[in-house]
């Protein structure tokens, strides 16, 4: 069975479960008949007390959108109702907590049985974009009712008839991604779509590496990191904030400790000078820079191009530098890099914040909630790396909440 067929069977089961639970909550005219009530009246004597309590709770339940946190795999989690903007509640759950990650968003019914909050069987795992679309949909429904009526609307009544909205929103998003639609676009700090370019300039016959290193050290925009490896920096000081096109776009930027943007890397290895950059425009600028500095010391440039998907599929190649480090050192290096990256990001415009920097957005309460949403988005993406031992998955974002003064919203 192919992965597609396995996924289709799983999705069908998930949707059937959600539809069946929705059916069990409905009352049918003309006399308000409900399936659960009829069953318990006729066959309830044959059910254990625990099962009857669960069915009665399910009968009056509604599906809502929850944000999960403080997950203890195989035991429990906290769930915050995002539609009703309620405080997080403790949910006892064994199965789902083994796969859910911090700040995941789920469509589900939470019922209280014998004093414990538990999940019903139907659970829809929402992406961030799909969840935001669903929340915007509910906001639009309330807006149609008029500002004076909003406080009079019973949220339970609104949600009671909204289960199909959850399944439709989830299915629309899931099918789109399964068919290869709506993949996020990644842009660098210049606003260019990220397409990796590796430019190799072969050393001319008779050229020694020492000659090339001397020329590269003479380029003001190149800052040597170690050995024969340089960071290519933007020292112009007049770089403008990048603008991304579309809502489904993310900004990817790397800066040095002093805030200087990194445009790419240059390395001398074997008989080549290698320039690595993240866009075609930077590749052209880099070739001109190196060509002018090296002159006849290097031959014509050869360029290799990889899209983001190709780079993911290729993984790490054999031609790049490899580090044989103990796990703790590897984790420290990755975390130090992420520290520098995110320190810079606090003062960079963010698309999710309508082009504001996180620090500026925190000037008012509404902005603080939007920044909290952005931080949760970062944490959730980081937590989804393949293994729990991945240094990215273990990165602690707590310092960002504290530095921005919004740790009270980390719930």
C-alpha positions in Angstrom: 0.0 0.0 0.0 1.4 3.4 -0.9 1.9 6.3 1.6 -0.9 8.1 -0.2 -3.3 5.2 0.2 -2.4 4.7 3.9 -2.9 8.5 4.5 -6.2 8.4 2.7 -7.5 5.5 4.8 -6.4 7.3 8.0 -8.0 10.6 6.9 -11.2 8.8 6.0 -11.3 7.2 9.5 -10.6 10.5 11.2 -13.4 12.4 9.2 -15.9 9.5 9.8 -15.2 9.7 13.6 -15.7 13.5 13.6 -19.0 13.2 11.6 -20.3 10.4 13.8 -19.6 12.4 17.0 -21.4 15.3 15.4 -24.4 13.1 14.6 -24.5 12.0 18.3 -24.9 15.6 19.5 -27.9 16.5 17.2 -31.5 16.6 18.1 -34.0 15.6 15.3 -37.4 17.1 14.8 -40.2 17.0 15.3 -39.8 15.8 18.9 -36.1 16.6 19.6 -35.0 12.9 19.4 -31.3 12.3 20.1 -29.5 9.0 19.3 -27.5 8.9 22.5 -30.6 9.5 24.7 -32.6 6.9 22.8 -29.8 4.3 23.1 -29.3 4.9 26.8 -33.0 4.6 27.4 -33.3 1.3 25.6 -29.9 -0.3 26.2 -28.3 1.8 28.9 -28.8 -1.0 31.4 -26.2 -3.0 29.5 -23.5 -0.3 29.7 -21.0 0.3 32.5 -21.3 3.5 34.5 -18.1 4.9 33.0 -19.4 4.4 29.5 -22.8 5.9 30.2 -21.1 9.0 31.8 -19.0 9.4 28.7 -21.9 9.1 26.2 -23.9 11.6 28.2 -21.0 14.1 28.2 -20.4 13.5 24.5 -24.1 14.2 23.7 -23.8 17.8 25.0 -20.3 18.4 23.7 -19.1 20.9 21.0 -16.0 20.8 18.8 -13.6 23.7 19.2 -10.1 24.7 18.4 -7.5 24.1 21.1 -3.9 25.0 21.5 -2.0 22.4 23.5 1.0 22.9 25.9 2.9 21.4 28.8 2.6 18.0 27.2 3.5 14.9 29.2 3.7 12.1 26.7 1.3 9.2 27.6 -0.3 11.2 30.4 -1.7 14.6 30.0 -1.5 18.1 28.4 -3.1 21.5 28.8 -5.5 22.7 26.2 -6.6 26.3 25.6 -9.9 27.0 23.8 -8.9 29.5 21.1 -12.5 30.2 20.0 -13.9 30.9 23.4 -10.6 32.4 24.6 -10.7 30.4 27.8 -7.9 29.6 30.2 -6.0 26.3 29.6 -7.4 23.2 31.2 -5.7 20.0 32.2 -6.7 17.1 29.9 -5.9 13.5 30.7 -4.8 11.8 27.4 -2.5 8.8 26.6 -2.4 8.4 22.9 -2.4 11.8 21.3 0.1 13.2 23.8 2.7 10.8 22.3 2.7 12.7 19.0 1.5 16.2 19.8 4.1 19.0 20.1 4.1 22.2 22.2 1.6 24.8 20.8 0.0 22.4 18.3 -3.5 23.3 17.4 -6.2 20.6 17.3 -9.9 20.5 16.5 -11.5 18.3 19.2 -14.2 17.7 21.7 -13.2 17.8 25.4 -15.6 16.1 27.7 -15.6 15.9 31.5 -16.2 12.4 32.9 -16.0 11.7 36.7 -14.1 15.0 37.2 -11.5 14.4 34.5 -11.2 16.2 31.2 -10.7 13.8 28.3 -10.6 14.0 24.5 -13.4 12.4 22.5 -12.3 10.1 19.7 -12.3 12.6 16.7 -9.2 14.8 16.6 -8.1 17.0 13.7 -4.5 18.3 13.7 -4.5 21.8 12.3 -1.5 23.6 10.8 -1.0 27.1 11.9 -2.3 28.6 8.7 -5.5 26.4 8.7 -6.1 27.3 12.4 -5.8 31.0 11.7 -8.2 30.7 8.7 -10.7 29.0 11.0 -10.4 31.6 13.7 -10.8 34.3 11.0 -14.0 32.5 9.9 -15.5 32.6 13.3 -14.5 36.3 13.6 -16.4 37.0 10.3 -19.5 35.2 11.6 -19.5 37.4 14.7 -18.9 40.5 12.7 -22.0 39.8 10.6 -24.1 39.7 13.7 -23.1 43.3 14.5 -21.0 44.7 17.4 -24.0 45.1 19.8 -25.0 41.4 19.4 -21.6 39.8 19.9 -21.8 39.7 23.7 -25.3 38.1 23.4 -24.1 35.2 21.3 -23.8 31.9 23.2 -20.4 30.5 22.2 -21.6 27.0 22.9 -24.6 27.5 20.6 -22.3 28.9 17.9 -20.0 26.0 18.1 -22.8 23.4 18.3 -23.6 24.0 14.6 -20.0 24.5 13.5 -18.5 21.0 13.4 -18.6 20.9 9.6 -16.6 24.1 9.5 -13.8 22.3 11.3 -13.8 19.3 9.1 -14.0 21.4 5.9 -11.2 23.7 7.0 -9.0 20.8 7.9 -9.8 18.8 4.7 -9.1 21.8 2.5 -5.7 22.4 4.1 -4.7 18.8 4.2 -5.7 18.0 0.6 -3.9 21.1 -0.6 -0.7 20.1 1.0 -1.0 16.4 -0.1 -1.3 17.7 -3.6 1.7 19.9 -3.3 -0.2 23.2 -3.0 0.4 26.1 -0.7 4.0 25.4 0.2 5.5 28.3 2.2 7.9 30.6 0.4 11.2 31.4 2.0 12.8 34.8 1.4 16.2 36.2 2.4 16.8 39.6 3.9 17.0 41.2 0.4 13.4 40.0 -0.3 14.6 37.4 -2.8 13.1 33.9 -2.8 15.6 31.5 -1.3 17.3 29.4 -4.0 20.7 28.1 -3.0 23.6 28.9 -5.4 27.0 27.4 -5.0 29.6 29.2 -7.2 32.9 27.5 -7.7 35.9 29.3 -9.2 38.8 27.0 -10.2 42.3 28.2 -9.3 44.4 29.0 -12.4 47.3 26.8 -13.1 50.3 27.8 -11.0 48.1 29.7 -8.4 48.8 28.9 -4.8 46.2 28.9 -2.1 48.2 31.5 -0.2 47.9 34.0 -3.0 44.1 33.6 -3.1 43.8 33.8 0.7 45.8 37.1 0.7 43.4 38.6 -2.0 40.3 37.4 0.0 41.7 38.9 3.2 41.9 42.2 1.3 38.2 42.4 0.6 36.5 44.6 3.2 33.2 42.8 3.0 34.8 39.4 3.8 35.3 38.6 7.5 37.4 35.5 8.2 35.7 33.1 10.6 38.3 30.4 10.8 41.0 28.8 8.6 40.1 29.5 5.0 36.5 30.3 5.6 35.0 33.8 5.4 31.5 35.3 6.0 30.5 37.7 3.3 28.8 40.7 5.1 26.6 43.6 4.0 28.5 46.6 5.3 26.6 49.2 3.4 24.6 50.2 6.5 21.6 51.2 4.3 19.9 47.9 3.8 16.2 48.2 3.8 13.8 45.7 5.6 12.9 42.9 3.3 9.4 42.6 2.0 7.9 39.2 1.3 5.2 38.6 -1.2 2.0 36.9 0.0 0.8 35.7 3.4 2.4 32.3 2.9 6.0 33.7 3.0 8.7 33.4 5.7 11.8 35.6 6.2 15.1 33.8 6.6 18.1 35.9 7.7 21.5 35.4 9.3 23.4 38.1 11.2 26.7 38.4 13.0 26.9 39.2 16.7 27.3 42.9 15.8 24.1 42.8 13.7 25.9 42.8 10.3 23.8 40.8 7.8 25.5 37.7 6.3 25.1 37.6 2.5 26.9 34.3 2.1 30.1 32.3 2.7 33.4 31.9 0.9 35.7 29.0 1.3 39.1 28.0 -0.2 39.3 24.2 -0.4 41.5 22.2 -2.7 41.7 23.9 -6.1 38.5 25.9 -5.8 37.2 29.1 -4.2 33.6 28.3 -3.3 30.9 30.9 -2.8 27.6 29.8 -1.1 24.6 32.2 -1.2 20.8 32.0 -1.0 19.6 33.7 -4.2 20.5 34.3 -7.9 21.0 38.1 -7.2 23.6 37.4 -4.5 25.3 34.9 -6.7 25.8 37.5 -9.4 27.0 40.1 -6.9 29.4 37.6 -5.3 30.9 36.5 -8.6 31.6 40.1 -9.5 33.2 40.7 -6.1 35.4 37.7 -6.3 36.2 38.1 -10.0 37.4 41.6 -9.4 39.6 40.6 -6.4 41.1 37.4 -7.8 41.5 38.5 -11.4 43.6 35.9 -13.4 44.2 33.8 -10.2 40.9 32.0 -10.9 39.1 30.7 -14.0 35.5 31.0 -15.1 32.8 30.4 -12.4 30.7 27.2 -12.4 27.3 27.5 -10.6 25.2 24.8 -9.0 21.6 25.7 -8.2 19.3 24.0 -5.7 15.8 24.8 -4.7 14.8 24.5 -1.1 13.0 21.2 -1.8 16.0 19.8 -3.6 18.3 20.8 -0.7 16.0 19.1 1.7 15.9 15.9 -0.4 19.7 15.9 -0.9 20.4 16.2 2.8 24.0 16.8 3.7 26.4 16.0 0.9 29.9 14.6 1.0 31.5 17.7 -0.5 30.7 20.0 2.4 32.7 20.3 5.6 31.8 17.7 8.3 32.2 18.0 12.0 32.8 15.0 14.2 31.7 16.5 17.5 30.3 15.0 20.7 26.5 15.6 20.9 26.8 18.2 23.7 29.2 20.3 21.7 27.1 19.9 18.6 24.1 21.1 20.5 25.9 24.1 22.0 27.1 25.2 18.5 23.6 25.0 17.1 22.0 26.7 20.1 24.7 29.5 19.9 23.8 30.0 16.3 20.1 30.1 17.0 20.7 32.6 19.8 22.4 35.0 17.4 19.8 34.4 14.8 16.9 35.2 17.1 18.5 38.1 18.9 18.7 39.8 15.5 15.1 38.7 14.7 13.7 40.7 17.6 14.7 43.9 15.8 13.8 42.7 12.3 10.4 43.3 10.5 8.2 40.2 10.7 5.5 39.4 8.2 3.2 37.8 10.8 3.4 41.2 12.6 2.5 43.2 9.5 6.1 44.3 9.0 6.7 45.5 12.6 9.7 44.3 14.7 8.8 42.1 17.7 10.1 44.8 20.1 8.0 47.5 18.5 4.9 45.3 18.3 5.1 44.7 22.1 4.3 48.4 22.8 0.6 47.6 23.3 -1.5 44.8 24.5 -2.8 43.8 21.1 0.7 43.7 19.7 1.9 41.6 22.6 -0.7 38.9 21.8 0.4 38.9 18.2 4.1 38.5 19.2 3.1 35.7 21.5 1.4 34.0 18.6 4.6 34.5 16.5 6.8 33.0 19.3 4.5 30.0 19.6 4.8 29.5 15.8 8.6 29.5 16.1 8.6 27.1 19.0 6.1 24.7 17.4 8.1 24.6 14.2 11.3 23.9 16.1 9.7 21.1 18.2 8.7 19.2 15.0 12.3 18.3 14.0 12.6 14.6 13.4 14.0 13.4 16.7 13.9 14.5 20.2 17.7 14.6 20.3 17.8 17.2 17.4 19.5 20.3 18.8 16.9 22.5 17.1 14.1 20.5 18.8 15.7 21.0 22.2 16.2 24.8 21.9 14.7 26.8 24.7 12.8 29.9 23.5 12.1 31.1 27.1 14.6 33.9 26.9 12.8 35.6 24.0 9.5 35.7 26.0 11.4 37.2 29.0 13.3 39.7 27.0 10.1 41.0 25.3 8.3 41.1 28.7 5.4 38.8 27.6 6.2 35.6 29.6 2.8 35.9 31.2 1.3 35.0 27.7 3.2 31.8 27.4 0.2 29.6 28.3 
